[in-house]
């Protein structure tokens, strides 16, 4: 802690997409800067920070970077600096919407701003460095044998089409279920898998989806796993032949590059970073958000021809390796840090 240059705060109790992106890039940054993680869900490869460690930094002479990704983390950084902590404040924004007055106020107090896409940057009203999210292409790698990986799940058929993320309307979970209710009866070799948490407030929405699935007689072929450990999520990715990104709106949408990295063919709504990540018709297929008919039309050719889906997945993997690796993201963030310290 004496040589500390970077604090990665994670001031959020529930595991989220922001936490997931933070956990992936933080160990890479810790190889370039003496770093510590403050909060729950600390990954390996970066030192955990206790409150006592933070207190020792008060009025230290050399600056420490505080890299926030949420409003409460920006607030904590601003308050700590006011009270005498030698912090340089960085904020990463993935949001694609107009910010509240408090967020705008906090952003103006940051020393550096990072946006995950040009669209996100356009809502910030201040100068920002655009750095897309990256993915660990070793962890999210294609399986040696996708058929064997699918067989481990003991599901009907031979192939899986997935949709990951919290089960709710914003993620387009209902769009995916409706598309599967139409397509699965035509393609008996496929099973649909939804991996993600169902929060108490979303239970009525999830129950309605389950009723639709039951009415279609597809209980065994549309599997909703609920929340699972991150290692299990990674295993589910490797079982997929096709991935459907169905969000109606999104900040970045990390599942886009996770699915492409494992070599799954991608059908994505034009939300979040989809248009930045996907070469339409080459490394994926883009559809309008919330459009069930368009999703069905995009998925059906890939379900009809799994070999074509496999070829698209290979092209997607190559694009991630070239443009959206975790090493590339960490390297560009490090450049921002070096300008501050």
Residue frames as qw, qx, qy, qz and C-alpha x, y, z in Angstrom:
[[0.000, 0.883, 0.470, 0.000, 0.00, 0.00, 0.00],
 [0.366, -0.668, 0.074, 0.644, 2.98, 2.36, 0.48],
 [0.201, -0.212, 0.561, 0.775, 3.54, 2.48, -3.31],
 [0.364, 0.558, 0.741, -0.091, -0.16, 2.48, -4.24],
 [0.044, -0.155, 0.341, 0.926, -1.04, 4.33, -7.45],
 [0.423, -0.141, -0.542, -0.712, -4.55, 3.02, -8.20],
 [0.328, 0.112, 0.769, -0.538, -7.71, 2.31, -6.21],
 [0.309, -0.157, -0.723, -0.598, -10.50, 0.40, -7.98],
 [0.359, 0.009, 0.581, -0.730, -13.67, 0.98, -5.94],
 [0.333, -0.225, -0.808, -0.430, -16.61, -1.38, -6.27],
 [0.170, 0.025, 0.558, -0.812, -19.23, 0.18, -4.01],
 [0.679, 0.024, -0.273, -0.681, -22.15, -1.99, -5.09],
 [0.553, -0.260, 0.727, -0.314, -23.36, -4.99, -3.14],
 [0.839, 0.313, 0.402, -0.192, -25.10, -6.81, -5.98],
 [0.475, -0.175, 0.642, 0.576, -23.04, -8.36, -8.78],
 [0.481, 0.766, 0.220, -0.364, -23.75, -6.51, -12.03],
 [0.761, 0.554, 0.134, 0.310, -22.41, -5.97, -15.52],
 [0.068, 0.918, -0.275, 0.276, -20.38, -3.00, -14.26],
 [0.648, -0.582, 0.488, -0.059, -18.82, -5.27, -11.63],
 [0.913, 0.160, 0.334, 0.168, -18.07, -7.90, -14.27],
 [0.563, 0.753, -0.048, 0.337, -16.24, -5.46, -16.55],
 [0.221, -0.867, 0.366, -0.255, -14.37, -4.02, -13.58],
 [0.816, -0.381, 0.435, -0.006, -13.27, -7.47, -12.35],
 [0.878, 0.355, 0.195, 0.253, -11.86, -8.37, -15.76],
 [0.458, 0.768, -0.109, 0.434, -9.78, -5.28, -16.43],
 [0.426, -0.861, 0.219, -0.173, -8.58, -4.53, -12.87],
 [0.850, -0.334, 0.314, 0.258, -6.04, -7.41, -12.66],
 [0.688, 0.493, 0.183, 0.500, -4.58, -6.31, -16.01],
 [0.036, 0.902, -0.068, 0.425, -4.17, -2.76, -14.71],
 [0.686, -0.697, 0.210, -0.023, -2.66, -4.10, -11.48],
 [0.877, 0.040, 0.187, 0.442, 0.21, -5.51, -13.56],
 [0.439, 0.598, 0.098, 0.663, 1.03, -1.97, -14.72],
 [0.139, -0.638, 0.212, -0.727, 0.33, 0.05, -11.55],
 [0.150, -0.049, -0.843, 0.514, 0.47, -0.83, -7.83],
 [0.451, -0.280, -0.329, -0.781, -3.29, -1.24, -7.32],
 [0.080, 0.093, 0.871, -0.476, -5.92, -2.25, -4.78],
 [0.326, -0.396, -0.673, -0.533, -9.61, -3.20, -4.96],
 [0.143, -0.024, 0.547, -0.825, -11.99, -1.57, -2.48],
 [0.676, 0.054, 0.048, -0.733, -15.29, -3.39, -1.97],
 [0.792, -0.021, 0.582, -0.185, -16.88, -6.82, -2.53],
 [0.859, 0.468, 0.209, -0.011, -16.28, -9.31, -5.38],
 [0.090, -0.806, 0.512, 0.282, -12.51, -8.69, -5.55],
 [0.905, 0.379, -0.188, -0.053, -10.93, -10.71, -8.37],
 [0.836, -0.301, 0.167, 0.428, -7.62, -12.49, -8.16],
 [0.619, 0.372, 0.188, 0.666, -4.59, -10.57, -9.32],
 [0.014, 0.654, -0.046, 0.755, -5.25, -7.34, -7.42],
 [0.252, -0.026, -0.727, 0.639, -4.79, -6.67, -3.71],
 [0.304, -0.731, -0.581, -0.188, -7.95, -6.25, -1.62],
 [0.136, 0.399, -0.260, 0.869, -8.11, -2.95, 0.26],
 [0.362, -0.557, -0.694, 0.277, -9.40, -2.56, 3.82],
 [0.111, -0.944, -0.226, -0.214, -10.82, 0.60, 5.31],
 [0.603, -0.701, 0.123, 0.360, -7.72, 0.83, 7.51],
 [0.622, 0.057, 0.389, 0.677, -5.56, 0.85, 4.36],
 [0.185, 0.753, 0.383, 0.502, -7.61, 3.69, 2.93],
 [0.383, -0.914, -0.130, 0.046, -7.29, 5.73, 6.13],
 [0.692, -0.407, 0.204, 0.561, -3.48, 5.49, 5.94],
 [0.494, 0.393, 0.386, 0.672, -3.50, 7.40, 2.64],
 [0.082, -0.946, -0.313, 0.021, -4.86, 10.60, 4.20],
 [0.065, -0.967, 0.197, 0.148, -2.67, 13.59, 3.35],
 [0.793, -0.105, 0.397, 0.449, -0.12, 11.40, 1.57],
 [0.077, -0.640, 0.269, 0.715, 2.11, 13.44, -0.70],
 [0.007, -0.163, 0.773, 0.613, 1.91, 11.42, -3.93],
 [0.620, 0.123, -0.017, -0.775, -1.40, 11.15, -5.79],
 [0.311, 0.057, 0.948, -0.021, -3.50, 8.00, -6.12],
 [0.340, -0.038, -0.535, -0.772, -5.96, 7.36, -8.96],
 [0.405, 0.219, 0.731, -0.503, -9.55, 6.64, -7.90],
 [0.175, 0.046, -0.701, -0.690, -11.32, 5.06, -10.89],
 [0.444, 0.241, 0.588, -0.631, -15.10, 5.26, -10.44],
 [0.055, -0.112, -0.822, -0.556, -17.75, 3.63, -12.57],
 [0.231, -0.655, -0.712, -0.107, -20.90, 4.59, -10.63],
 [0.128, -0.809, -0.070, -0.569, -22.34, 7.75, -9.10],
 [0.710, -0.703, -0.018, -0.045, -21.74, 6.59, -5.53],
 [0.826, -0.100, 0.061, 0.551, -18.09, 5.91, -6.35],
 [0.312, 0.577, 0.083, 0.750, -17.72, 9.39, -7.82],
 [0.422, -0.818, -0.085, -0.381, -19.37, 10.89, -4.72],
 [0.843, -0.482, -0.007, 0.240, -17.00, 8.96, -2.45],
 [0.696, 0.184, 0.076, 0.690, -13.99, 10.14, -4.45],
 [0.061, 0.725, 0.099, 0.679, -15.07, 13.80, -4.39],
 [0.605, -0.764, -0.048, -0.217, -15.71, 13.67, -0.63],
 [0.872, -0.289, 0.012, 0.396, -12.43, 11.91, 0.16],
 [0.538, 0.379, 0.058, 0.751, -10.45, 14.40, -1.89],
 [0.188, -0.802, -0.088, -0.560, -12.20, 17.31, -0.14],
 [0.740, -0.668, 0.014, -0.077, -11.24, 15.78, 3.21],
 [0.231, -0.817, 0.519, 0.101, -7.56, 15.49, 2.30],
 [0.826, -0.010, 0.529, 0.195, -7.03, 12.25, 0.39],
 [0.047, -0.590, 0.459, 0.663, -4.61, 12.82, -2.55],
 [0.617, 0.316, 0.720, 0.029, -6.91, 11.44, -5.23],
 [0.159, 0.279, -0.498, -0.805, -6.95, 11.89, -8.99],
 [0.583, 0.288, 0.603, -0.462, -10.50, 11.10, -10.06],
 [0.145, 0.160, -0.758, -0.616, -11.36, 9.08, -13.19],
 [0.618, 0.250, 0.514, -0.540, -14.86, 8.07, -14.29],
 [0.030, -0.028, 0.858, 0.511, -15.89, 5.54, -16.94],
 [0.543, 0.315, 0.310, -0.714, -19.36, 6.00, -18.46],
 [0.169, 0.077, 0.907, 0.378, -21.16, 3.40, -20.55],
 [0.292, 0.583, 0.615, -0.443, -24.60, 5.06, -20.35],
 [0.150, 0.207, 0.568, 0.782, -26.33, 6.06, -23.56],
 [0.173, -0.789, -0.577, -0.122, -28.79, 8.59, -22.13],
 [0.011, 0.739, -0.118, 0.663, -28.96, 12.11, -20.78],
 [0.486, -0.072, -0.688, 0.534, -27.50, 12.22, -17.29],
 [0.363, -0.819, -0.443, 0.037, -29.18, 13.57, -14.16],
 [0.028, 0.934, -0.148, 0.324, -28.02, 16.87, -12.71],
 [0.660, -0.665, 0.350, 0.012, -26.08, 15.13, -9.94],
 [0.871, 0.081, 0.325, 0.359, -24.20, 12.95, -12.44],
 [0.460, 0.767, 0.074, 0.441, -23.37, 16.00, -14.57],
 [0.288, -0.909, 0.217, -0.209, -22.14, 17.84, -11.46],
 [0.805, -0.427, 0.383, 0.152, -19.95, 14.91, -10.45],
 [0.808, 0.385, 0.243, 0.374, -18.55, 14.45, -13.95],
 [0.241, 0.898, -0.071, 0.361, -17.34, 18.06, -14.00],
 [0.453, -0.794, 0.380, -0.138, -15.26, 17.30, -10.91],
 [0.949, -0.029, 0.235, 0.208, -13.38, 14.39, -12.46],
 [0.241, -0.692, 0.460, 0.502, -9.79, 14.74, -13.65],
 [0.112, 0.252, -0.792, -0.545, -10.37, 12.40, -16.61],
 [0.734, 0.230, 0.330, -0.547, -13.43, 10.88, -18.28],
 [0.073, -0.162, 0.911, 0.373, -13.58, 7.63, -20.25],
 [0.720, 0.245, 0.131, -0.636, -16.56, 6.64, -22.42],
 [0.606, -0.085, 0.784, 0.105, -17.07, 3.13, -23.73],
 [0.476, 0.461, 0.632, 0.402, -18.38, 4.32, -27.11],
 [0.127, 0.172, 0.202, 0.956, -18.81, 7.48, -29.19],
 [0.374, -0.598, -0.517, -0.485, -22.52, 7.42, -28.36],
 [0.609, -0.596, -0.415, 0.319, -21.81, 7.34, -24.62],
 [0.439, -0.150, -0.028, 0.886, -19.32, 10.18, -25.06],
 [0.004, -0.434, -0.397, -0.809, -21.92, 12.31, -26.86],
 [0.477, -0.714, -0.456, -0.234, -24.08, 12.43, -23.70],
 [0.660, -0.346, -0.344, 0.571, -21.28, 13.57, -21.38],
 [0.061, 0.971, 0.153, 0.172, -20.98, 17.24, -22.48],
 [0.336, -0.827, 0.415, 0.175, -17.28, 17.19, -21.52],
 [0.455, 0.600, -0.642, -0.143, -14.15, 15.91, -23.25],
 [0.853, -0.254, 0.420, -0.180, -13.82, 12.14, -22.95],
 [0.064, 0.462, -0.841, -0.274, -11.45, 9.42, -24.14],
 [0.878, 0.099, -0.062, -0.465, -13.35, 6.65, -25.92],
 [0.021, 0.392, -0.919, 0.049, -12.14, 3.20, -24.85],
 [0.791, -0.100, -0.368, -0.479, -14.42, 0.23, -25.66],
 [0.758, -0.415, 0.451, -0.225, -14.72, -2.59, -23.17],
 [0.389, 0.451, -0.790, -0.148, -12.54, -5.62, -23.74],
 [0.932, -0.214, 0.033, -0.291, -12.94, -9.28, -22.95],
 [0.396, -0.533, 0.745, 0.062, -10.49, -11.86, -21.65],
 [0.720, 0.401, -0.383, -0.417, -10.12, -13.90, -24.83],
 [0.256, 0.280, -0.914, 0.145, -8.37, -16.73, -22.96],
 [0.292, 0.103, 0.762, -0.569, -11.16, -17.16, -20.42],
 [0.641, 0.510, 0.307, -0.485, -13.86, -16.62, -23.04],
 [0.053, 0.440, -0.769, -0.461, -12.41, -18.96, -25.63],
 [0.782, 0.122, -0.348, -0.502, -14.14, -21.46, -27.93],
 [0.802, -0.317, 0.483, -0.153, -14.37, -24.98, -26.53],
 [0.154, -0.378, 0.843, 0.351, -12.19, -27.69, -28.00],
 [0.088, -0.229, -0.909, -0.337, -15.39, -29.57, -28.83],
 [0.353, -0.116, 0.087, -0.925, -18.65, -27.59, -28.78],
 [0.726, -0.166, -0.520, -0.418, -20.80, -30.71, -29.14],
 [0.606, -0.134, -0.689, 0.375, -19.16, -32.24, -26.08],
 [0.046, 0.045, -0.374, 0.925, -19.56, -28.97, -24.16],
 [0.553, -0.161, -0.181, -0.797, -23.27, -28.93, -25.00],
 [0.720, -0.139, -0.669, -0.125, -23.64, -32.59, -24.01],
 [0.300, 0.040, -0.674, 0.674, -22.38, -31.77, -20.49],
 [0.315, -0.095, 0.202, -0.922, -25.57, -29.78, -19.88],
 [0.108, 0.237, 0.964, -0.061, -27.78, -32.84, -20.54],
 [0.380, 0.443, 0.164, -0.796, -30.29, -30.80, -22.55],
 [0.726, 0.453, 0.514, -0.056, -32.54, -31.90, -25.43],
 [0.556, 0.830, -0.004, -0.037, -31.17, -31.62, -28.95],
 [0.836, 0.111, 0.036, 0.536, -27.68, -30.89, -30.23],
 [0.331, 0.385, 0.009, 0.861, -27.33, -27.11, -30.20],
 [0.245, -0.668, -0.515, 0.479, -28.01, -24.19, -27.86],
 [0.156, 0.629, 0.185, 0.739, -29.15, -20.64, -28.51],
 [0.459, -0.423, -0.535, 0.569, -28.61, -18.35, -25.54],
 [0.041, -0.776, -0.126, -0.617, -29.67, -15.01, -24.09],
 [0.602, -0.243, -0.520, 0.555, -27.80, -13.92, -20.94],
 [0.017, 0.311, -0.152, 0.938, -28.44, -11.15, -18.44],
 [0.214, 0.164, 0.666, -0.695, -30.98, -10.25, -15.80],
 [0.054, 0.446, 0.844, 0.294, -34.48, -11.40, -16.75],
 [0.073, 0.648, 0.370, -0.661, -36.43, -8.21, -17.39],
 [0.523, 0.772, 0.359, -0.037, -38.02, -6.16, -20.16],
 [0.024, 0.907, -0.308, -0.285, -35.03, -3.85, -20.59],
 [0.331, -0.414, 0.799, 0.285, -32.94, -6.88, -21.56],
 [0.579, 0.294, -0.444, -0.617, -35.60, -8.02, -24.04],
 [0.239, -0.133, 0.947, -0.167, -36.15, -11.33, -22.24],
 [0.597, 0.421, 0.514, -0.450, -39.75, -11.36, -23.46],
 [0.521, 0.666, -0.327, -0.421, -38.62, -10.80, -27.06],
 [0.100, 0.421, -0.899, -0.071, -36.30, -13.78, -26.82],
 [0.393, 0.100, 0.856, -0.319, -38.96, -16.05, -25.31],
 [0.631, 0.555, 0.230, -0.491, -41.51, -15.11, -27.97],
 [0.428, 0.628, -0.564, -0.322, -38.98, -15.77, -30.74],
 [0.051, -0.273, 0.958, -0.076, -38.10, -19.15, -29.24],
 [0.546, 0.264, 0.655, -0.450, -41.77, -20.11, -28.92],
 [0.659, 0.624, -0.059, -0.416, -42.04, -19.62, -32.68],
 [0.400, 0.654, -0.625, -0.147, -38.72, -21.17, -33.73],
 [0.278, -0.373, 0.867, -0.179, -38.08, -24.15, -31.48],
 [0.777, 0.224, 0.502, -0.305, -41.03, -26.22, -32.77],
 [0.708, 0.675, -0.146, -0.148, -39.48, -25.93, -36.25],
 [0.445, 0.615, -0.607, 0.235, -35.93, -26.78, -35.10],
 [0.875, -0.445, -0.111, -0.157, -36.01, -29.73, -32.69],
 [0.799, 0.138, -0.299, 0.504, -32.19, -29.90, -32.52],
 [0.167, 0.486, -0.240, 0.824, -32.08, -26.60, -30.59],
 [0.466, -0.645, -0.552, 0.251, -32.61, -25.74, -26.92],
 [0.067, 0.788, -0.020, 0.611, -32.83, -22.14, -25.66],
 [0.636, -0.329, -0.467, 0.519, -30.95, -21.10, -22.52],
 [0.082, -0.860, -0.025, -0.503, -31.51, -17.94, -20.47],
 [0.684, -0.185, -0.435, 0.556, -28.80, -17.31, -17.87],
 [0.079, 0.432, -0.127, 0.890, -29.26, -14.47, -15.41],
 [0.039, -0.163, -0.713, 0.680, -30.70, -13.32, -12.13],
 [0.262, -0.617, -0.567, -0.479, -34.40, -12.82, -11.46],
 [0.059, 0.153, -0.466, 0.869, -34.74, -10.07, -8.86],
 [0.090, 0.410, 0.805, -0.420, -37.79, -9.98, -6.56],
 [0.291, 0.553, 0.132, -0.769, -39.27, -6.97, -8.35],
 [0.373, 0.373, -0.602, -0.600, -39.00, -8.82, -11.69],
 [0.261, 0.008, 0.955, -0.141, -40.62, -12.02, -10.44],
 [0.568, 0.522, 0.446, -0.454, -44.08, -11.18, -11.93],
 [0.444, 0.689, -0.387, -0.423, -42.42, -10.52, -15.31],
 [0.049, 0.378, -0.920, -0.091, -40.47, -13.80, -15.10],
 [0.427, 0.182, 0.825, -0.323, -43.57, -15.74, -14.05],
 [0.601, 0.613, 0.117, -0.499, -45.40, -14.40, -17.10],
 [0.326, 0.586, -0.680, -0.296, -42.57, -15.65, -19.32],
 [0.164, -0.155, 0.967, -0.121, -42.80, -19.07, -17.69],
 [0.569, 0.403, 0.554, -0.456, -46.55, -19.17, -18.38],
 [0.550, 0.660, -0.256, -0.442, -45.91, -18.41, -22.05],
 [0.138, 0.459, -0.872, -0.104, -43.28, -21.16, -22.20],
 [0.352, 0.067, 0.887, -0.292, -45.66, -23.65, -20.57],
 [0.608, 0.533, 0.273, -0.520, -48.49, -22.68, -22.91],
 [0.512, 0.637, -0.477, -0.324, -46.19, -23.46, -25.84],
 [0.993, -0.097, 0.048, -0.041, -45.25, -26.82, -24.29],
 [0.628, 0.603, -0.335, 0.360, -41.55, -25.88, -24.29],
 [0.583, -0.781, 0.179, -0.131, -40.66, -26.20, -20.58],
 [0.870, -0.256, 0.288, 0.308, -37.84, -28.66, -21.34],
 [0.669, 0.374, 0.278, 0.579, -36.46, -26.64, -24.27],
 [0.077, 0.784, -0.064, 0.613, -36.42, -23.09, -22.88],
 [0.714, -0.330, -0.455, 0.417, -34.25, -23.29, -19.78],
 [0.095, -0.865, 0.103, -0.482, -34.09, -20.37, -17.32],
 [0.685, 0.052, -0.581, 0.437, -31.16, -21.02, -14.99],
 [0.451, -0.881, -0.145, 0.024, -31.49, -18.03, -12.68],
 [0.011, 0.897, -0.429, 0.105, -28.34, -16.48, -11.24],
 [0.972, -0.047, -0.072, 0.219, -25.25, -18.71, -11.37],
 [0.539, -0.645, 0.246, 0.484, -21.57, -18.27, -10.48],
 [0.278, 0.797, -0.324, -0.428, -19.37, -16.57, -13.08],
 [0.176, -0.350, 0.885, 0.249, -17.53, -19.83, -13.83],
 [0.456, 0.367, 0.805, -0.093, -20.87, -21.46, -14.66],
 [0.399, 0.809, 0.098, -0.420, -21.76, -18.54, -16.95],
 [0.071, 0.655, -0.643, -0.390, -18.51, -19.11, -18.83],
 [0.317, -0.016, 0.942, 0.103, -19.36, -22.81, -19.22],
 [0.478, 0.618, 0.561, -0.273, -22.81, -21.91, -20.58],
 [0.275, 0.789, -0.256, -0.486, -21.24, -19.58, -23.16],
 [0.058, -0.438, 0.837, 0.322, -19.06, -22.41, -24.48],
 [0.408, 0.245, 0.876, -0.072, -22.15, -24.55, -25.03],
 [0.417, 0.699, 0.251, -0.524, -23.77, -22.02, -27.37],
 [0.543, 0.279, 0.565, 0.554, -23.96, -22.18, -31.14],
 [0.075, 0.637, 0.320, 0.697, -25.92, -18.91, -31.38],
 [0.238, -0.379, -0.506, 0.737, -26.26, -15.95, -29.02],
 [0.013, 0.738, 0.487, 0.467, -29.16, -13.48, -29.08],
 [0.229, -0.182, -0.312, 0.904, -28.52, -10.00, -27.65],
 [0.049, -0.619, -0.699, -0.354, -32.04, -8.63, -27.26],
 [0.228, -0.447, -0.399, 0.767, -31.68, -5.52, -25.09],
 [0.186, 0.863, 0.447, 0.146, -34.07, -2.65, -25.73],
 [0.103, 0.922, -0.232, 0.292, -31.48, -0.22, -24.33],
 [0.905, -0.212, -0.120, 0.348, -28.03, -0.84, -22.90],
 [0.272, -0.872, 0.250, 0.321, -24.88, 0.89, -21.72],
 [0.074, 0.569, -0.733, -0.365, -22.31, -1.18, -23.59],
 [0.933, 0.125, 0.001, -0.339, -23.52, -4.76, -23.48],
 [0.206, -0.611, 0.762, 0.063, -20.56, -6.88, -22.47],
 [0.755, 0.082, 0.641, -0.107, -22.33, -10.10, -23.48],
 [0.643, 0.734, -0.088, -0.200, -21.87, -9.03, -27.11],
 [0.323, 0.714, -0.620, 0.045, -18.11, -9.49, -27.01],
 [0.491, -0.325, 0.773, -0.236, -18.22, -12.41, -24.56],
 [0.825, 0.308, 0.424, -0.213, -20.42, -14.40, -26.94],
 [0.620, 0.746, -0.236, -0.059, -18.33, -13.45, -29.97],
 [0.066, -0.702, 0.700, -0.111, -15.15, -14.37, -28.10],
 [0.598, -0.150, 0.772, -0.154, -16.36, -17.94, -27.49],
 [0.017, -0.138, 0.810, 0.570, -17.22, -18.27, -31.18],
 [0.303, 0.519, 0.765, -0.233, -21.02, -18.16, -30.98],
 [0.146, 0.441, 0.502, 0.730, -22.88, -16.66, -33.94],
 [0.069, -0.355, -0.435, 0.825, -24.41, -13.35, -32.88],
 [0.022, -0.644, -0.549, -0.533, -27.81, -11.79, -33.54],
 [0.306, -0.312, -0.411, 0.800, -27.99, -8.41, -31.80],
 [0.066, 0.896, 0.440, 0.011, -30.48, -5.62, -31.38],
 [0.390, 0.561, -0.032, 0.729, -29.18, -2.15, -32.23],
 [0.501, -0.845, -0.073, -0.171, -28.66, -1.21, -28.60],
 [0.683, -0.619, 0.243, 0.301, -25.60, -0.41, -26.53],
 [0.145, -0.659, 0.560, 0.482, -22.38, -0.97, -28.46],
 [0.778, 0.250, 0.577, 0.022, -23.88, -3.41, -30.98],
 [0.592, 0.800, 0.090, 0.041, -23.29, -1.18, -34.00],
 [0.055, -0.850, 0.523, 0.019, -19.71, -0.53, -32.85],
 [0.536, -0.361, 0.763, -0.007, -18.95, -4.21, -32.26],
 [0.685, 0.266, 0.678, 0.010, -20.86, -5.99, -35.04],
 [0.098, 0.304, -0.565, -0.761, -20.17, -5.91, -38.77],
 [0.689, 0.256, 0.354, -0.579, -23.72, -6.52, -39.92],
 [0.873, 0.417, -0.074, -0.241, -24.00, -9.71, -41.97],
 [0.547, 0.556, -0.591, 0.205, -20.35, -10.63, -41.37],
 [0.244, 0.186, -0.794, 0.525, -19.59, -11.02, -37.66],
 [0.126, 0.349, 0.758, -0.537, -23.24, -10.89, -36.63],
 [0.017, -0.529, -0.631, -0.567, -26.71, -9.74, -37.64],
 [0.011, 0.094, 0.361, -0.928, -28.27, -6.51, -36.35],
 [0.139, -0.564, -0.765, -0.278, -32.00, -6.13, -35.68],
 [0.208, -0.586, 0.000, -0.783, -34.28, -3.34, -34.38],
 [0.014, -0.096, 0.788, -0.608, -34.75, -3.46, -30.59],
 [0.447, 0.182, 0.564, -0.670, -37.96, -5.07, -29.40],
 [0.633, 0.368, -0.311, -0.606, -38.85, -6.49, -32.83],
 [0.721, -0.132, 0.667, -0.134, -39.79, -10.17, -32.47],
 [0.814, 0.547, 0.175, -0.086, -40.40, -10.66, -36.20],
 [0.369, 0.824, -0.424, 0.073, -36.94, -9.29, -37.06],
 [0.372, -0.544, 0.734, -0.161, -35.29, -11.47, -34.41],
 [0.831, 0.137, 0.522, -0.134, -37.02, -14.58, -35.77],
 [0.708, 0.706, -0.021, -0.021, -35.99, -13.69, -39.33],
 [0.148, 0.805, -0.561, 0.123, -32.35, -13.21, -38.27],
 [0.503, -0.405, 0.737, -0.199, -32.11, -16.35, -36.12],
 [0.890, 0.225, 0.294, -0.267, -33.86, -18.79, -38.46],
 [0.700, 0.623, -0.348, -0.001, -31.15, -19.02, -41.17],
 [0.042, 0.603, -0.736, 0.307, -28.55, -19.74, -38.49],
 [0.646, -0.147, 0.638, -0.392, -30.71, -22.40, -36.83],
 [0.875, 0.417, 0.059, -0.237, -31.41, -23.93, -40.21],
 [0.768, 0.502, -0.280, 0.283, -27.68, -24.09, -41.01],
 [0.675, -0.717, 0.068, 0.161, -25.51, -24.61, -37.90],
 [0.758, 0.052, 0.185, 0.623, -22.41, -24.76, -40.10],
 [0.212, 0.706, 0.164, 0.656, -23.10, -21.19, -41.24],
 [0.499, -0.847, -0.050, -0.178, -23.56, -20.23, -37.59],
 [0.832, -0.366, 0.109, 0.403, -20.19, -21.78, -36.77],
 [0.577, 0.359, 0.189, 0.709, -18.49, -19.85, -39.57],
 [0.095, -0.843, -0.120, -0.516, -20.03, -16.58, -38.35],
 [0.707, -0.705, -0.004, 0.054, -18.82, -17.40, -34.84],
 [0.790, -0.068, 0.123, 0.597, -15.27, -17.84, -36.11],
 [0.303, 0.595, 0.160, 0.727, -15.39, -14.44, -37.83],
 [0.406, -0.848, -0.115, -0.321, -16.76, -12.89, -34.63],
 [0.818, -0.477, 0.025, 0.321, -13.96, -14.40, -32.56],
 [0.640, 0.214, 0.142, 0.724, -11.38, -12.97, -34.98],
 [0.020, 0.769, 0.157, 0.620, -12.92, -9.50, -34.69],
 [0.619, -0.780, -0.053, -0.071, -12.80, -9.59, -30.89],
 [0.823, -0.218, 0.080, 0.518, -9.15, -10.65, -30.96],
 [0.462, 0.409, 0.185, 0.765, -8.37, -7.72, -33.24],
 [0.060, -0.607, -0.133, -0.781, -10.50, -4.95, -31.71],
 [0.577, -0.606, -0.018, -0.547, -11.92, -5.85, -28.29],
 [0.742, -0.034, -0.584, 0.327, -9.32, -7.73, -26.26],
 [0.558, -0.794, -0.212, 0.117, -8.85, -6.99, -22.58],
 [0.655, -0.226, 0.090, 0.715, -5.17, -6.19, -23.14],
 [0.237, 0.460, 0.321, 0.793, -6.12, -3.45, -25.61],
 [0.349, -0.822, -0.325, -0.313, -8.62, -1.93, -23.16],
 [0.688, -0.629, -0.108, 0.346, -6.18, -2.02, -20.23],
 [0.595, 0.029, 0.165, 0.786, -3.40, -0.49, -22.31],
 [0.071, 0.600, 0.296, 0.740, -5.53, 2.48, -23.33],
 [0.521, -0.808, -0.252, -0.113, -6.79, 3.04, -19.77],
 [0.737, -0.370, -0.036, 0.564, -3.17, 2.99, -18.61],
 [0.382, 0.360, 0.195, 0.829, -2.42, 5.84, -21.02],
 [0.273, -0.789, -0.255, -0.488, -5.11, 7.93, -19.29],
 [0.731, -0.637, -0.150, 0.192, -3.64, 7.15, -15.89],
 [0.697, -0.052, 0.040, 0.714, -0.10, 8.08, -16.96],
 [0.146, 0.610, 0.187, 0.756, -1.28, 11.55, -17.99],
 [0.491, -0.784, -0.166, -0.342, -2.56, 12.06, -14.43],
 [0.712, -0.658, 0.214, 0.123, 0.37, 10.70, -12.37]]
